[in-house]
Amino acid sequence: MLTFHPIFKIIIYLLTVTVSTFIGIQLSKGLCLENCLLQRIIYVGMSNLIFLVGVILLLQLSEKSISEWHEEE
């Protein structure tokens, strides 16, 4: 099975965490009424979780489809 280089995966994961953290902070700034620290932690945590799960699934599906594509040739 063909896979992406581990350094490539780490770079993608770090970029994903950076962008999703920024989005979570912006959400907490826009929607914060009281107890902003707890809301900021919740928004950043949820956005990181959702983004990382999506990126992990996309990378796994990409590796699988690339492997199947090479098997057909």
C-alpha positions as CSV (number, residue, x, y, z in Angstrom):
1,M,0.0,0.0,0.0
2,L,1.3,3.4,-0.9
3,T,1.4,6.0,1.8
4,F,2.3,9.6,2.1
5,H,5.6,10.5,3.7
6,P,5.3,11.0,7.5
7,I,6.8,14.5,7.4
8,F,4.1,15.5,4.8
9,K,1.4,14.2,7.1
10,I,2.9,16.1,10.1
11,I,3.0,19.3,8.0
12,I,-0.7,18.8,7.0
13,Y,-1.7,18.1,10.6
14,L,0.1,21.1,11.9
15,L,-1.5,23.4,9.3
16,T,-4.9,21.9,10.1
17,V,-4.4,22.6,13.8
18,T,-3.2,26.1,13.2
19,V,-6.2,27.0,10.9
20,S,-8.8,25.3,13.1
21,T,-7.4,27.0,16.2
22,F,-7.7,30.4,14.5
23,I,-11.3,29.6,13.5
24,G,-12.1,28.5,17.0
25,I,-10.7,31.7,18.5
26,Q,-12.7,33.8,16.0
27,L,-15.8,31.8,16.9
28,S,-15.3,32.5,20.6
29,K,-14.7,36.2,20.0
30,G,-17.9,36.5,18.0
31,L,-20.1,34.4,20.2
32,C,-18.7,35.1,23.7
33,L,-21.1,36.5,26.2
34,E,-19.8,35.4,29.6
35,N,-17.1,33.1,30.8
36,C,-15.1,33.5,27.7
37,L,-12.2,31.3,28.7
38,L,-14.4,28.2,28.9
39,Q,-16.1,29.0,25.6
40,R,-12.8,29.6,23.9
41,I,-11.5,26.2,25.1
42,I,-14.7,24.6,23.9
43,Y,-14.7,26.3,20.4
44,V,-11.0,25.7,19.8
45,G,-11.3,22.0,21.0
46,M,-14.3,21.3,18.9
47,S,-13.0,22.9,15.8
48,N,-9.6,21.1,16.2
49,L,-11.4,17.8,16.7
50,I,-13.7,18.2,13.7
51,F,-11.0,19.5,11.3
52,L,-8.5,16.8,12.4
53,V,-10.9,13.9,12.0
54,G,-11.8,15.3,8.5
55,V,-8.2,15.6,7.4
56,I,-7.3,12.2,8.7
57,L,-10.2,10.6,6.8
58,L,-9.2,12.5,3.6
59,L,-5.6,11.4,3.9
60,Q,-6.6,7.8,4.5
61,L,-9.0,7.8,1.5
62,S,-6.4,9.4,-0.7
63,E,-3.8,6.8,0.2
64,K,-6.4,4.0,-0.5
65,S,-7.4,5.5,-3.8
66,I,-3.8,6.0,-4.9
67,S,-3.0,2.4,-4.0
68,E,-6.0,1.1,-5.9
69,W,-5.1,3.2,-8.9
70,H,-1.6,1.8,-9.0
71,E,-3.0,-1.8,-8.7
72,E,-5.2,-1.3,-11.7
73,E,-2.2,-0.2,-13.9
